[in-house]
Amino acid sequence: MRIYHSLEEYVADRDPVKKSCVALGKFDGLHRGHLKLIRRVLDAAASEDTQSVLFAIEVNSDGILSHEERARILDDLGMDVLIECPFSRSFMEMTPEQFIETILSDTLHASYVAAGTDYRFGHNRSGDALVLQYSGPSFGYSTDIVEKETYLSEEISSSRVRDALSAGDMELVRALLGREYRISGIVQHGRHIGTSIGMPTVNLTPPEDKILPGDGVYVSMTELPDGTRFKGLTNIGFRPTVRGTHRTIETTLLDYSGNLYGSGITVSPVHFLRNEIRFDSLEELKAQIEKDKVSALSFTT
């Protein structure tokens, strides 16, 4: 998949006559609603023998996915082009008609455009999916207005995913995304407090552009560089017992022994166990972790 961080980058590298099937939206979480729309575009591109393009508006918000994670998922799905378009002043001031003519027609050569029912574009968000559809015949593209995906009779949205993450409801997060919530990073040295009580942990620093589940202790699944997965306990938070000063992700792997420092791993919190607690001693903390291990081992992922 080719990735461009602006329209200018895409124009400098594009095939000047290549037609496109285009997905429009923010695509900040790639939840099941996004994936429904993306698969429509991939199917259309395959049937028309054109390139598939995901045109993502980049806004400053907490990321359900990091940019690297989003690109990896889209590449796995088979998307040809990802354009990450900054939400600049010139873009904000563009009228809906200018967006359609300049970007969809002149730049992307769109033959097919897919957008959600709530898609808005142009100055003051004055353009909508119906404007896209009405203008399509004049500019040579067909329009697919994709209905919202629902779960438990409620619309799936990025804000709903964020709310579920904040609440630590990882079962709901998985249902909305259609996959586990994954946190990837390089294992770093910590303060070795876990090692001192016979319970070593692996420590991750998440990407800055990615939000985390709410603070607490979770049953988790950790994928190692060789693809093997181990159940574990993941603490997200400030570690009040040891007077932590910043938010961390610490995972105790069950039934694993080895040195993972410097390795790239992926941790997936799958079930919330309890809130963070400040214990009066490390011995009390160790005793609680032993209880948490029993709960984790009995939990079926």
N, C-alpha and C positions, 0 to 999 in steps of 0.2 A: 504494500500500500504506500502511495506517495502522500506525504504530509506537507501542507503549506500553512504558514502562520499569518498569511495575509493574502488578499486578492492579488496584490502586486506580485508576490512570489509565484502565484499560480499562473498569471498572465505571462510572466517571463519564461515559464517552462512548458506551457500547454501546447497541445496539438491544435493549431488554429481552426481545424475543421471538424474535430472530434465532437460528436454529440454526447449528451449527458442525461442520465436519469438522476434527479436531484432530490435528496431528503433535506427538508428545512426544519430548523428548530434550534434549541439550546443544547440538547443532548448531554446534559451535565451529569446524568446518572446512569444512562443506558438501562433504565428499568424496562419492565415488560411492555409498557406502552411504546417506548422508543423502539424496542426491538421489533414490535409488530410493524411499525412504519418502515424501519430499515429493511426488513425482509421483503416488503412490497417493492421497494426500490431495487433490491438485488434481483428479484424475479423479473421486474420490468427490464432491467439492463441486460439480463441474460436473453430474454425473448427478443429484444430489439438490437442485440449485439452492439451496445453502447457502453460507455464507462459509467460506473456507479460513483456518485459524488455525495458525500455528507457535508453540508454547509452549516457549520455550527457557529452560532453567535456567541462570542466569548464575553461573559459578564463577570463582575467581581462578586463571587458568592462562594460559600463553603462548598468544596467539591466532594461529591459522593465518590467520585473517581479522581485520581490524579490524571494529568494529561497522558502520562506514559501508560497507565492502566487502560484508559479509554482507547488509545491507539492500538494496544495489544488486542483488545476484544474485537474492535472493528476489523483489524487485519485477519483475525481468526475467522470472522464471519464472511470474509471475502470482499470487503469494500475496496474499491480501486483508489479512491482519492478522499482525503480528509482535508477540508479547508477550515482552519480556525480563524474566524474573522473577528478582529478586535471591535468592540463597540465604541468606535471613535465618534468625534463630533460630526465629521462629514457623513458618516454612516447614519447617525441619528437624524440629521437634517435632510436626508434623502427622502423624496416623496415615494409613495408606493409605486407610482408609474415609472419613476426613475430606477427603482430597484428592479422592477420587472424587465425594463428595457436594457439597462446597463449591465446588470449582474446576471439575471437568468438568461436573457437572450444573447446579448453581445459577448459576454464573457464565458458563460458556462455552456452556451448553445443547447439549452435544455429542450429535450423532446418529451420529457415526462417529469412532473413535479409532484412530490408527496409532502403533505403537511397535516398536522393535527387540527381538529376542529377549533381549537383555541389559539391557533397561530396568529400572531400579530406582527406587522412589519411597517416600516416607513415612519415618517415624522409623526410624532405623537401617537404612534401605534395605530395610525388611521387605516392601514391596510389589513385585510383579514383573508381567510381562506377563500371566501366567496369572490373577493377581488382577484385573487390568483386564478380562480376558475373562470371568471368572466373574461379575463384578459388572455387566457390560453390560446384560443383559436387565432387571435391576431398575431401572436408571436410563435406559433408553431409548436406548442407543447400541450399535452393533456394533463389534467389535474386530478389527483387522487386525494380526497379529503378523508383522512383516516379517523374513525371514531375512537374515542378513549377506551383503553383497556380498563377493566374493573376487577376488583377483588373484594369479596364479601360485600357486594353491592355498592362499593365506593370506588370512585375513580382512582387510578394509580397515577401518582404525580411525584415529582422530586421532593416537594415539600412534605408529602406524606412519608416518604422514605426517611427524610431528615428527622421528622418527629419520632418515627419508630426507632431510629438510631439513638436519639437523645434519651429515649425511654429505656434503652437496652433491650428492646423487644426484637431479638435477632431472628426469631421464627417468622415474624411479620416482615422483617427486612428481606429475608430470603424469599418469601412468597411474592413480594413486590418486585424484586430484582430478577427472580428466576434463577438465582445462583447464590452461593455463600458470599458474605461481605468479606473481602480480602484486604489485608494490610501487609504490604511487602516492604522489605528493607534489608539492610545489612546488619548482621549481629555485631553488637558493639560491647566493649567492656563496660561494666557498671561498677558498683561499689563492692561487689562480691559479698553482700550481706547474706544472700541466699545460700551461697557456698558455705559460709561460716556456720549455718545451722543445718547443713547437710541437705539443702534443697536448692541446687544451682538453677539459675534462670538464664534464659536468652533474652537480650534487651534489644529493642528496635526503636529507631527514631523514624516516625512516619514522614512522608512527603509533606511539605508545608501547605500544599494546596488541597489537602484531603482532611475531611472531618472524621472524627472517631466516635464510636459508641459512647454512651454515658459512662461515667466512672463506676467501677465495680469489678467484681471477679466473675469471669466467664469460663464455662467449658469451651475449649477451643480445639481446632484441628490445625496442625502445623505441617506445611509441606516443605521438605528439605530439598536441596539442589538436585538430588538424584530422583526426585519425584515421589519418594516414600512419604507417608503421612502418619503423624503420631497425635494421639489425643493428649490434651494437656489442660492446664489452668492458666488463664491469662488475666493479669491484673492491669487495669487501665486506670490511671489516676496519679495521685501525688504521694502515695506510700506514707500515710500519716504516722505509722508506728516508728519509722526511721527518719522522720522529719524531712521528707522529700521536699524539694523546692521547685520542681517543675514536673509537668505531666509526662508520664512514661508508659511504655508497654512492656511488661515483663511476663514471660511465659515459662512455666515449669512443665517440661515434657515428661509424660509418663512412659515408663518402659523404654527409655532411651538413655544411652551414655555415649558421650563423644564430645569432641571440641568443634564448635560451630563458629567460633570467632572469625569474622571477616567473610562469612558465607551469606549469600542471599537466600532468605527464606520468606515464606508467606504464611501469616497467621490469620485464621478465620474464626472469630468468636461466634459460637453457634447457639449458646444458651446462657442466659444470665443466672448466676447463682446467688449472689448477695452483694450488698453495698460494701464499699471500703469501710473498714473499722480501724480505729486507733487502739492498739493493744498496749497494755502496760509493760510488756516485756517481749523479747524475741521468743521466749519459750511459749508464751501464750499464742503468738503468731504462728509458730511451728505447729502447735496443737490444732489450731484452726485449719491450717493448710492440710493436715492429715485428714481432717473431716471433709474438707473440700475434695480431696483426692477420691475418697470413697464415693461422694456424690457424682464426681466426674466419671468414674469407672462404671457406675450404674446407668449413666445417661446414654441413650441410644441415639446416635447422630443420623 
